[in-house]
């Protein structure tokens, strides 16, 4: 009895990519672009809890054996808030809750390297070195924590609640922006506060970002304006860029703030292009040498843009992509034309979007136990630490697919207004698509019935009329014999022989007495 048990353990612990089929991976196709969800399904704690309640072993559970754990323990107890990839691409750090903690994952080992408990939730964090040895965290209690290789190093408090931070490696300056009209500066080389950067128009900062090639920092905030400062002389902004149109302030939003607030921004890797997203769900891309947008993309759901980031498939400008995420969806599109390249709808609230450099993989920090992991082959190859994804793509394509917007009815904004359902925009009942929305056909039927209550009576009368017409027949029925379509001559011959046999075998009375042939 020991040998079969040992074989079962070996089979249970084999790598997931050796499992037959692709039942554990969810494949979504949008505009002939396949998106592989590597985090679909239940997490390991959920499997264990379910097995404990049902008092069943997981040894022979097919879903458990085919589960996908591309990175071991890539999850939190409740939700994940922020995620970042180290500059050397060897480590991934993520923050989550509850309790508040930071987890560091090593890509070479495909697993957890260490976990550190924190005093409160993390608002934002950055890698200060190429690897995991130096990190800085902006906490919810207005503190900034510095961590080294051995763990916690130092903590200090900033004057106002922070919302975003960034680091300039050239001047060793840490910048913190938040709910005030100035940006806090910390000189990490000297270990002292510097004179804060006074904002000219903005009253608050939603996000700030440092240009990777130029000594400038851009601050995105209210009034639809992004102010840019030269780090060598921060007395006044060198440029104020209007990202949101004035009429965007009247657009409906689900974030509780005006639609013209700029909630997210980012620079391209070469520092020549700038992208910014607004609270009304619009993302615009600019060349830093011009104030006119090159392209834009509207998420069409009224949610504020939480993350904007650039992703490059190659060295050409045509290969430069923009990834934008709101709380419900992720869209990847071309920076020059705005053409959509991939789209992902999430069941859980999205907090942040991060691309793994030079690959087709991206991560999403969501309000769920498992961190979202997606792979899009059209955006690039798989990272070197999980290159086996490229070799199994063809096998996965043969598996089941989830059709997007199946059994949905397409409606425009004007149709929604006619049906009195315009308030459904931004809710889970409408899925944005092109110039309108997709609505479940059952909900559409209910709204149409409510809009025209007498339509059912007309439909009922029409059905009754059709049934009556179907029952009406001709007064004189003409009976026709059955015709044979094949071998009519043989059928006729067999009928004659049957008639002759019946006549020969009949009684004398039936033959007609003496007149019948002998």
C-alpha positions in Angstrom: 0.0 0.0 0.0 2.9 2.4 0.4 4.0 2.4 -3.2 0.7 3.8 -4.7 0.6 6.5 -2.0 4.1 7.6 -3.0 3.2 7.7 -6.6 0.2 9.9 -5.8 2.4 12.4 -4.0 4.8 12.6 -6.9 1.9 13.1 -9.3 0.4 15.8 -7.1 3.7 17.7 -6.8 4.6 17.8 -10.4 5.0 21.2 -12.2 1.7 22.6 -13.4 2.9 22.9 -17.0 3.1 19.2 -17.2 -0.6 18.7 -16.5 -2.7 17.5 -19.4 -4.9 20.0 -21.1 -5.5 23.7 -20.2 -8.4 23.5 -17.8 -6.7 25.6 -15.2 -5.9 28.6 -17.4 -8.6 31.0 -18.5 -8.2 32.3 -22.1 -10.1 35.4 -23.2 -10.1 36.5 -26.8 -10.8 40.2 -27.7 -10.4 41.3 -31.4 -8.5 38.1 -32.2 -6.0 38.8 -29.4 -5.6 36.1 -26.7 -5.1 37.1 -23.1 -4.1 34.3 -20.7 -5.2 34.7 -17.1 -2.5 32.9 -15.0 -4.2 33.8 -11.7 -7.7 32.4 -12.5 -9.1 30.0 -10.0 -9.0 29.6 -6.3 -5.9 30.2 -4.1 -4.2 27.6 -2.0 -5.9 28.8 1.3 -9.3 28.6 -0.4 -8.6 25.0 -1.5 -7.5 24.0 2.0 -10.5 25.7 3.6 -12.9 24.0 1.2 -11.3 20.6 1.8 -11.5 21.1 5.5 -15.2 22.0 5.4 -16.1 19.1 3.1 -13.7 16.7 4.9 -12.2 15.6 1.6 -8.6 15.1 0.6 -7.0 17.2 -2.2 -5.0 14.3 -3.5 -7.5 13.4 -6.3 -8.9 16.9 -6.8 -8.4 17.7 -10.5 -8.8 21.5 -10.0 -6.2 21.5 -7.3 -3.7 19.4 -9.3 -4.1 21.6 -12.3 -4.0 24.9 -10.4 -1.6 27.6 -11.7 1.0 28.9 -9.2 3.5 30.5 -11.6 5.0 32.3 -8.5 4.6 30.5 -5.2 2.6 32.3 -2.5 1.9 35.2 -4.9 -1.0 36.3 -2.8 -2.2 38.0 0.4 -4.7 37.2 3.0 -7.3 39.9 1.9 -6.0 42.1 -1.0 -3.0 43.6 -2.6 -2.4 47.3 -2.9 0.8 48.1 -4.7 3.3 46.1 -6.8 6.7 46.9 -8.4 9.5 45.2 -10.4 13.1 45.8 -9.4 15.2 47.6 -12.0 17.3 44.5 -12.6 14.2 42.4 -13.2 15.2 39.8 -10.6 12.7 40.7 -7.9 9.1 41.6 -7.5 7.8 43.5 -4.4 4.2 43.7 -3.4 2.3 45.2 -0.5 -1.1 44.0 0.8 -3.3 43.4 3.8 -4.6 42.2 6.3 -2.4 42.5 8.3 -0.3 45.1 6.4 2.8 43.5 5.0 5.3 43.6 2.2 6.3 40.4 0.3 9.4 40.1 -1.8 9.6 37.4 -4.5 12.7 36.2 -6.3 12.1 35.4 -10.0 15.0 32.9 -10.2 13.3 30.7 -7.6 9.7 31.4 -8.6 8.8 31.9 -5.0 8.7 34.0 -1.9 12.1 35.4 -0.7 10.9 37.2 2.5 7.9 38.8 4.1 7.9 41.9 6.4 5.1 43.1 8.6 4.3 46.8 8.6 2.5 49.1 11.1 -0.1 50.4 8.6 -1.1 50.2 5.0 1.2 51.2 2.2 0.2 54.1 -0.1 3.2 53.8 -2.5 6.7 52.5 -2.6 9.9 52.5 -4.7 13.1 50.5 -5.2 16.0 52.7 -4.4 18.6 50.2 -5.7 18.8 47.9 -8.7 17.9 44.9 -6.4 15.9 44.4 -3.2 18.5 45.9 -0.8 17.0 49.3 -0.6 13.3 50.2 -0.6 11.2 53.2 0.6 7.6 53.1 1.6 5.0 55.9 1.9 2.6 54.8 4.7 -0.9 55.8 5.4 -0.1 57.4 8.7 2.1 60.2 7.0 5.4 58.3 7.6 8.1 57.3 5.2 9.9 54.1 6.0 13.3 53.0 4.7 14.1 49.3 4.5 17.5 47.7 3.9 18.6 44.2 3.2 18.3 43.2 6.9 14.8 44.8 7.3 13.5 48.1 8.7 16.1 50.9 8.8 14.5 54.3 9.5 11.2 56.1 9.8 10.3 59.8 9.5 7.1 61.8 9.2 6.1 64.2 6.4 4.0 67.3 7.1 0.9 66.3 5.0 -0.7 63.0 4.0 1.1 61.7 1.0 -0.4 60.1 -2.1 2.6 59.5 -4.3 6.4 59.4 -4.2 9.2 59.1 -6.7 13.0 59.0 -6.6 15.6 60.9 -8.7 18.8 58.8 -8.7 20.9 61.6 -10.2 20.5 63.9 -7.2 19.5 61.3 -4.6 16.3 63.2 -4.0 13.1 61.6 -2.8 9.9 63.5 -3.7 6.6 63.2 -1.9 3.3 64.7 -3.1 -0.1 64.7 -1.5 -2.9 66.7 -0.1 -1.1 70.0 0.0 0.1 72.7 -2.5 3.8 71.8 -2.2 6.0 68.8 -2.9 8.2 67.6 0.0 11.9 66.9 -0.9 14.3 64.7 1.0 18.0 64.6 0.2 19.0 61.0 0.9 22.7 61.6 0.5 22.7 64.3 3.2 19.8 62.9 5.2 17.9 66.1 5.5 14.7 67.9 4.2 15.2 70.4 1.4 13.1 73.4 0.5 9.7 72.0 -0.7 8.6 72.7 -4.3 5.8 75.3 -4.3 3.0 74.5 -6.7 1.7 77.4 -8.7 -1.9 76.4 -9.6 -2.4 73.0 -8.1 -3.9 72.6 -4.6 -3.2 68.9 -4.3 -1.1 66.2 -6.1 -2.6 62.9 -7.1 0.7 61.6 -8.6 4.2 62.8 -9.4 6.7 61.2 -11.7 10.4 61.9 -12.5 11.6 61.9 -16.1 14.0 59.0 -16.6 16.4 61.0 -18.8 15.8 64.7 -18.0 16.1 66.4 -14.5 12.4 67.3 -14.4 9.5 66.2 -12.3 5.8 66.4 -13.3 3.0 66.8 -10.8 -0.6 65.8 -11.7 -3.5 67.1 -9.7 -6.7 69.1 -9.8 -8.0 71.6 -12.4 -6.9 69.3 -15.2 -3.3 70.7 -15.1 0.1 69.0 -14.9 2.9 71.2 -13.6 6.5 70.4 -14.5 9.6 71.6 -12.5 13.3 71.6 -13.2 14.9 69.8 -10.3 17.9 72.2 -10.5 15.7 75.3 -10.0 12.3 74.6 -8.4 11.3 78.2 -7.8 8.7 78.2 -10.6 7.4 75.6 -13.0 8.9 75.4 -16.4 5.7 74.3 -18.0 2.0 73.8 -17.2 0.2 71.3 -19.4 -3.5 71.2 -19.6 -4.5 67.6 -19.9 -8.3 67.7 -19.3 -10.7 69.8 -21.2 -12.8 72.3 -19.1 -16.0 70.5 -20.0 -14.6 67.3 -18.5 -15.4 68.8 -15.1 -19.1 68.2 -15.8 -18.7 64.5 -16.8 -20.1 62.0 -14.4 -17.5 60.1 -12.4 -17.6 57.2 -9.9 -14.6 58.5 -7.9 -16.4 61.3 -6.0 -14.1 64.0 -7.6 -14.4 66.3 -10.5 -13.9 64.8 -13.9 -11.1 67.2 -14.8 -8.7 65.9 -12.1 -5.6 64.3 -13.4 -5.3 61.1 -11.4 -2.3 59.4 -13.0 0.7 60.1 -15.2 3.9 58.5 -16.6 6.9 59.1 -18.8 8.1 56.7 -21.6 11.4 54.9 -21.1 13.2 57.4 -23.4 11.6 60.4 -21.6 10.2 61.9 -24.8 6.5 61.0 -24.3 4.1 61.8 -21.5 0.8 60.1 -20.7 -1.9 61.3 -18.2 -5.2 59.9 -17.2 -8.2 61.9 -15.8 -10.9 61.1 -13.3 -13.5 60.8 -16.1 -11.6 57.8 -17.6 -9.8 59.5 -20.5 -6.0 59.0 -21.2 -4.1 61.3 -23.4 -0.5 60.9 -24.8 1.7 63.9 -25.4 5.1 64.6 -27.0 7.0 66.6 -24.4 7.8 69.2 -27.2 4.1 69.9 -27.8 1.0 70.7 -25.8 -1.3 68.9 -28.3 -2.1 65.3 -27.6 -0.9 62.7 -30.1 -3.6 60.2 -29.2 -6.2 59.5 -26.6 -8.3 56.6 -25.3 -11.6 56.8 -23.4 -12.5 53.8 -21.1 -16.2 54.7 -21.4 -17.2 53.7 -17.9 -16.9 56.8 -15.8 -14.2 55.4 -13.5 -11.0 57.3 -12.7 -7.8 56.2 -14.2 -5.7 54.6 -11.5 -2.5 53.7 -13.4 -0.9 54.8 -16.7 2.3 53.2 -17.8 4.3 52.7 -21.0 5.4 49.4 -22.5 7.7 48.8 -25.4 7.6 45.8 -27.7 10.7 46.9 -29.6 13.0 49.8 -30.5 10.6 51.4 -33.0 8.1 54.1 -32.0 5.3 52.0 -33.5 6.1 49.4 -30.8 5.5 51.8 -28.0 2.3 50.8 -26.1 0.4 52.5 -23.3 -1.3 50.5 -20.5 -4.1 52.2 -18.6 -6.2 50.8 -15.8 -9.3 51.9 -13.9 -11.0 50.0 -11.1 -12.6 47.5 -13.5 -10.6 47.1 -16.7 -7.1 47.2 -18.2 -6.6 48.5 -21.8 -3.3 48.3 -23.7 -3.2 50.4 -26.9 -0.7 52.0 -29.3 0.7 55.3 -28.1 0.8 56.9 -31.6 -2.6 55.9 -32.9 -4.7 54.9 -29.9 -5.6 51.6 -31.5 -6.5 49.0 -28.9 -4.1 46.0 -28.6 -5.5 44.1 -25.7 -8.3 44.5 -23.1 -8.9 42.7 -19.8 -12.1 43.0 -17.6 -11.5 42.2 -14.0 -14.1 40.8 -11.5 -12.3 42.5 -8.7 -11.3 46.2 -8.1 -7.9 47.0 -9.7 -5.5 49.1 -7.6 -2.4 49.2 -9.9 -1.1 47.9 -13.2 2.6 47.0 -13.7 4.3 45.5 -16.8 7.2 43.2 -16.6 9.9 44.9 -18.8 10.5 43.5 -22.3 7.8 40.8 -22.1 4.1 40.3 -22.7 3.3 39.8 -19.0 1.7 42.3 -16.7 0.5 42.2 -13.1 -2.5 43.8 -11.4 -2.8 44.5 -7.7 -6.5 43.8 -6.9 -8.9 43.5 -4.0 -8.6 39.8 -4.0 -6.3 37.2 -2.4 -4.4 36.4 -5.6 -2.4 39.0 -7.4 -3.5 39.2 -11.1 -1.0 37.8 -13.6 -1.8 38.0 -17.3 0.2 37.0 -20.4 -0.4 38.4 -23.9 1.8 36.8 -26.5 1.1 39.6 -29.0 2.7 42.1 -26.7 6.0 40.2 -26.3 7.6 36.9 -25.2 7.4 35.5 -21.8 10.0 36.6 -19.3 13.2 34.4 -19.1 12.2 33.1 -15.7 9.0 31.5 -17.1 10.0 30.9 -20.7 8.0 27.7 -20.7 4.9 29.8 -21.3 5.9 30.3 -24.9 6.2 26.5 -25.4 2.8 25.7 -24.1 0.9 28.5 -25.8 -0.2 26.3 -28.7 -1.5 23.7 -26.3 -3.4 26.2 -24.4 -5.0 27.6 -27.5 -6.7 24.2 -28.0 -8.5 24.5 -24.7 -11.7 26.2 -23.9 -12.2 29.9 -24.4 -14.4 32.4 -22.7 -16.2 34.4 -25.3 -16.4 38.1 -24.5 -19.9 39.6 -24.4 -21.7 36.4 -25.2 -25.6 36.7 -25.1 -25.3 40.5 -24.8 -27.2 43.2 -26.6 -25.4 46.3 -28.0 -26.9 49.7 -27.0 -25.8 53.3 -27.6 -26.0 56.2 -25.2 -29.1 57.6 -27.0 -30.9 54.2 -26.6 -30.0 54.2 -22.9 -31.4 57.7 -22.5 -34.6 56.6 -24.3 -35.1 53.6 -22.0 -34.3 55.7 -18.9 -31.3 53.7 -18.0 -28.5 56.2 -18.4 -27.7 55.9 -14.7 -26.4 52.4 -15.3 -23.3 53.8 -17.0 -20.3 52.8 -15.0 -22.1 49.9 -13.2 -21.6 46.2 -13.6 -24.7 46.0 -15.8 -23.0 47.7 -18.8 -19.8 46.7 -20.5 -18.1 49.5 -22.5 -17.4 48.7 -26.2 -16.5 51.0 -29.0 -19.1 53.8 -29.2 -21.7 52.1 -26.9 -22.2 49.4 -24.3 -23.1 45.8 -24.1 -26.1 44.9 -21.9 -27.4 41.5 -20.9 -30.3 40.6 -23.3 -32.6 39.7 -20.3 -32.1 43.2 -18.8 -32.6 44.7 -22.2 -35.9 42.9 -22.6 -37.1 44.0 -19.2 -36.3 47.7 -19.9 -38.0 47.5 -23.3 -41.1 46.0 -21.7 -41.1 48.7 -19.0 -40.8 51.4 -21.7 -43.7 50.1 -23.8 -46.2 48.2 -21.5 -48.7 47.6 -24.3 -46.2 45.8 -26.4 -46.9 42.5 -24.7 -50.6 42.7 -25.5 -49.8 43.2 -29.2 -47.4 40.3 -29.1 -50.0 38.1 -27.4 -52.6 39.0 -30.0 -50.2 38.3 -32.9 -49.4 34.8 -31.4 -53.1 34.0 -31.1 -53.7 35.0 -34.7 -50.8 32.8 -35.9 -52.1 29.8 -34.0 -55.6 30.2 -35.5 -54.2 30.5 -39.0 -52.2 27.4 -38.5 -55.3 25.4 -37.5 -57.4 26.5 -40.5 -57.4 24.0 -43.3 -59.1 23.5 -46.7 -62.8 22.4 -46.7 -62.2 19.6 -49.1 -59.3 17.3 -48.3 -57.7 15.5 -51.2 -56.2 12.2 -50.2 -53.3 11.2 -52.3 -51.5 7.8 -52.3 -48.0 7.5 -51.1 -45.5 7.8 -53.9 -42.2 6.1 -53.9 -39.3 8.1 -55.1 -36.9 5.2 -55.8 -37.5 2.0 -57.9 -41.1 2.8 -58.8 -41.3 0.0 -61.3 -40.2 -2.6 -58.7 -42.7 -1.2 -56.2 -45.5 -1.5 -58.7 -44.5 -5.1 -59.5 -44.5 -6.0 -55.9 -47.9 -4.5 -55.4 -49.4 -6.5 -58.3 -47.9 -9.7 -56.9 -49.3 -9.0 -53.5 -52.8 -8.3 -55.0 -52.6 -11.6 -57.1 -51.6 -13.6 -54.0 -54.3 -12.1 -51.9 -56.9 -12.9 -54.7 -55.6 -16.5 -55.1 -55.7 -17.2 -51.3 -59.2 -15.7 -50.8 -62.3 -17.8 -50.1 -64.9 -18.7 -52.7 -67.4 -16.3 -51.3 -64.8 -13.5 -51.6 -63.9 -14.6 -55.2 -67.5 -14.3 -56.3 -68.5 -17.9 -56.4 -68.3 -19.7 -59.7 -67.4 -16.6 -61.7 -64.0 -16.6 -60.1 -61.1 -17.9 -62.2 -59.9 -21.4 -61.4 
